[in-house]
Amino acid sequence: MLKLFKKVFIKDYQNTTSSKVRYSYGVSAGLFGVISNILMAIGKAVAGILSGSIAIIGDAVNNLSDTASSVTTVIGFKIAAKPADKDHPYGHARFEYVTGLIIATVMIIVGITVGKSAIDKIIAPTDISISALTYGILSVSVLFKLFQMFLYKDFGKSIKSEALIAAGQDSRNDIISTLAVIASSIVINTTGININGYMGIAVSLFIIVSSVMLLKDSINPLLGEKPDKALVKSIRNKLLSYDSVRGIHDLMIHDYGVNTCFAIVHVEIDCREDMLKAHDLIDNIEKDFLNEMGIHLVIHMDPVDTENEETNFHLKKCTALLNSLDPSISLHDFRMVPGHTHTNIIFDVEVPFESKETSLTIKEYFENAYRNESQKYFFVIEFDRPQS
């Protein structure tokens, strides 16, 4: 069914890396959401008015807000598809996250509104008449929402869209809310106990809590969250697959929206390597990443001396000392600068956020470890936090 939907409404639907195809996915899903949510909102509003159920009316209002969310989704995909310009050199793909932020905010407002109405019904309860028509309308809306949920999630996974995946989660929440309304209607119909207002409170809380979670999911990529571990691993493995690359560090990945990824990395190459040859290698690696992974990669080349016995000895010693202090801390960019009165040992340490060590304690640790050496050593240590 979903595959047929794609074939009918999305030209070349399998080419999900195309910005035009991605736009078609988003707009098709958004327009389907607009139409289906309007139909459900009308049906539930009629059922709620006829029965006098604030919970059902609240559910109808929630569907109406979903309609506005679907419109926002269409607009969001249209803006996100715009190419880069002088004011936005990295493109507009992040606007999808802004779309999710708007949707979540609207949902919170709706949840508060429904909660206020529910409190009014608890204070001044009204009689409710539950009919077979009401049950029928609510049951049909659940089926509509199920199809919505599967469509949003399928489309979201196809184009890796957090906005559509979030819309699918919202549809799932709506299903749970409607089932709760049906359950309350059955209780009222069979026992005569009016739990309408209390169930409205439950629906309100559910909308608010789920909206706050969606809000968090939308804010995180805008703030800049830690990149996916699988992506970091694939970048690292690919870089190390090139023969002249001895190691990598300081990998930083910046997400500017789906299919818009920029990365910076330091690549270690033997200092005896021909610089023109090394530069040619760096150019080829950057082109490979853009063509094969769609990543705009910028490489900083770090020449390393792999044959200096003294440097290698102190590198191994410092690595062992650091491992004894805290195995989670790593070092890189290790080099030595000899002088007449002392030798500078220079390196960077990458300290995880959960480590208790500071730049001061690490430096004091190494100075104490080298205090009894016959030669004088000074430590110049750069303190880094992991970026990937």
N, C-alpha and C positions, 0 to 999 in steps of 0.2 A: 504493500500500500504506500509506504513512504518512498520507496524507489520509484513508483509510478508518479507520485506527486513531484519528485525531483525532475523526472523526464519531461513532464508536461510544462512545468513552470520555470525550470532552470536550464538554459542552454549550455551544453558542454559541462554538465554538472560534476563530472568526475575530475575535472581540472581545477581542484580546490586551491592550488597555489596562485591562480589568476585572480587579480584584484576585481575584475569584472564579475567573475563567477562568484567570488566571495560576497560582493555587493548584492548579487541576485539572490543568494541564500538568505542574507539578512532581510532584504526587502520582502521576499516571499513569505518568510516566517512572520515578519511584522504585520503584513497585510492580513494573513490568515488569522493572527491573533486579534487584530482589530475587529474583523467580521464575527468571529466566533465569540469573542468576549461581549460584544454588543448584544448578540442574540441571547447569550446566557444571562446578561444583566437584565434585559427586558423580561425574560421568563421568570427569573427569581423575584424581580420587583413586583410582578403581577401576583405571584404566589405569596409573597410576603404581605402585600396589601390585603389580599383576600383572607389570609389566615390571621393577620395581625401580629405576625412573628417578627420581632426586632432582629433575631438571629438571622432569619432568612433575608430580611432587608439589608442587614449588614453584609451578608454574603454577596448580595446584588451590588452593593456599593463597592465591595472589593473587586468584583468583576469589571465594574466601570473604571476603577483605577487601573486595572490590568489593560483596559482599552487604551488609556492614556499612555501606559507603559509601552504598549505595542507601537503606538504612534512615535513615541520617543525613540524606540528601537530603529524604526525606519529612518528617522531623521539622523540618528547617530551613525548608522551605516553609510548614509549619504555623505556626511561630513568626513567620516573616517576614510572614505575612499578617495578623497581629494588628494592630488599629488603634492609633493613638497613645494614650498614657495619661499620667498626671501625672508618672511617672518617665521616660518616653520620649516627649517631645512631638513628636519628628520621626519617630515610628513605629518599626517593627522590621525594615524591609526589609534593613538591612545584615546581618542574621543569615545571609543567603545567603552572604555572604563568609566568615562564621565557619564555616559548613558546609564550604566549600571548604578552609578552614584545617585543620579536623578530618580531612577525607578525605586531604589531602596528608600530614599527620603520620602517620596510620595506615599509609599506603602506604610511607613511609620505614621504619617499624618492620618491616613485612612484608619489605621489600627486604633489610634487615640480617639478619633471621631466615633468609631463603632463602640469603643469602651464607654465613652460619655453617654451615648444613647442607651447602652445596656444598664448603666447605673440609674438612669432616669426610670427605666422599666422596673428595676428592683424596688425603687422608692414608691413608684405608682404603677403597680402591675395592671395589665389589661387582659381581658379574656382572649383566648386564641382558638380559632377554629381550623383544625387540620383536616384537609380533604385528600382524597385519592389523587386529585390533580396536583396538589402540592408535592406529594411523594413522587409523582411521575416527572414533574419538572426538575426536581432536584436530582433524581436518578439519571435523567438525560444529561444534565449539566455535568455530572461526574464522568459520564462516557465522553463528553466533549473535552473535558479537562484531561482525561487519560490520553486521548489522541494528541492534544496540545503538548502534553508532557513528553511523549515519545518523539514527536516531531521536533520540538525545541532541542531536546538532548541529542537526537540523531544529527540534526543540522549543526549544532554546536560542536560536536565531536568531529564532524566532517571538515569544518573550517577552523577548528580550534578557537572557538569564540566563547570567552567567558561570559559575555552578555547573554548569549542564547542559552548556554548551560545554566546560568542563573535564572533565566526565564523558565526553564524546565523545572528547576527546583521550586520556583514560585507556583507553578501549576500543580506540582505535587502537594505543596502546602494547601492550596485551594481545595484539592480533593479531600484532604484530611479535614479541613474546616467544614466542607459541605457534609461529609459523613457525620461529623459531630452534630451538625444541625439536624440531620435526619434522625440521629439517635435521640436528640432532645425532643423532637416532635413525637417520636414513638412513646417516650416516657410520659409526655403530657397527655397523649391520646389514650394510653392504657391506664395510667394512675390518676390523672387529673391534677397532678402536682405541677404547678407552673414554674418551670426552671428556665423560662425564656431569657430573662435578664442575666442569670448566672451563666448560661451557655453563651450568651453574647459577650460576657466578660472573657470567657475561655477563648472564644474565637478572636477577640481583640488582642489578648495576650499572645496568642499564637502568631498573629500577623506581625505584631511588634517585634517579638523575639526573632522570628525568621528574617524580618526586614533588617534588623541590626546586624545579623550574620551576613546578609547580602551586602550591607553597607561596608562592613569590614573587608569583604572580598574585593570590593570595588576600589577601596582606598589603598589597600596594600600595594598593587602595582603602580599606582600614581606616586606613592611615597618612594617606591624603589625597594622591592623585596629580594630576598636571596634567590638566585637563579636555580632552576631545576637541576637536581643532582645528575640526572641522566644526560642532560645537555652539557654540563661541565665535564663529565666523564668522556663523552664523545669528542668534545673539543680537545681535551688533553690527549686522548689516545691518538687522534688524527695528527696532532702536532708532533708527537713523539714517533710517529711512523716514518717521518722524513729522516734519512740517514745522517745528515749533518747536525741535527738537533740533539744536543746533549741533555737538555732539561728545560723546563719552563717554570715560571712563577709570575706572581702579580697578575693573575687572570681576572679581568673585570668585564662583566657582561651587563649591557644596558638594554632593557626592553622598552622599545617605543611603540609597542603594539604587535599584534600577530604578523609574522613575516617581515618585521622591521626590527632586526636585532643588530646591535653594534657591540663589538668586543675589542678589548685592548689586552695584550699579553707581552711579557718579556720572554724572549727565546734565547737560550744559551747555546753559543757556537764556539768552537775551538778558536782561540785568538790567532792561531797560525794559519787559519783558513784564509784563502784569497778573498779580500774584501769585495771585489767586484762579483766574484762567484757567490759569496754569501748574500750580497744584496739581490742578486738575481733569484736566489732561492727564496728569499723573503717575499719578493714580488709574486713569485709563482704560488707560494703558500696562500697569500692573501687572495689571489684570484681563484684558487681552488675552493677556498671556504665560501666565497661569494657564489660561485657557480654550482657547487655541490650541496651546500648547506644553507644558502641564502643569508650568510652572516657577513656583515661589513667588518672585517678584521683589520686592526692596525697593530703591527708588530714592532716592538722595540728590541733591537738585537744587543745582547750582552755577551761580549767576548770573554771566555773563561780559559784560564791556563790549566790544562789537565796534566801537564808533564812536570811541573815544578814540584820537586820532592818535599821541600820545606812547606810550601803552601798546602799540599795534599795531607801532610802529617798534621798540621794544625787544624785543617778542615775536619779531619776525622776526630781529632781530640775535642774540638768545640762541639761537634755534632753529638758525641758521646756524653759530654758534660750537660748539654741542653736536654738530652733524652733523660738523664738522671734527675734533672730539675723538674721537668714536666714533659712527658712524651707527646703531648698534644701540640707542643710548640715546635716549629720548624725554622730552619735558617736557609738563606740563599744570598746570592751576590757576594760570596766570600772572596776577599782579596787581602793582600798584605802590602804595606808600604814601608820598606826599611829606611832607617835614618841613622845618623851618627850616634845619638844617645838612646834612641828607643825605636821600636817597630810598632806601627799602627796596624791592628787587626780590625778590619772593617767588614761588617756584614749586616744584613737585615734579618729580623726575626718576625715571623708571622704568629701572632698570639690570638688564639680563639677568644671570643667574648666571655666564655664561661671560665677561662683560666683566671686564677687569683694573682698571677705574677704581673708586675708592672715593669716599665722600662728601667726604673731605678733598681729594683731588686734583681733583675736579670743582669744588669751591668755590674753591680756589686758582686754577684755570684761568680762571674767570670774573672773579675779582678782578684778576688780571693783565691780562686783556683790557680791563677798564674803568679801569685805573689812571691813564691819561693823560687821562681825560675832565675837562672843566672843572667839572662838577658831581660831588659825591661820592655814590657808590652803595654801599650795603651789600647783600650777598646773603644771603637766608634760604632755604636749599634743603632740602627734605624728600627723603630718600633712600628709594625704594620698590623692591621686587622684583616682577617680574611674577607675577600670580596666575592667569593664564589664557593 
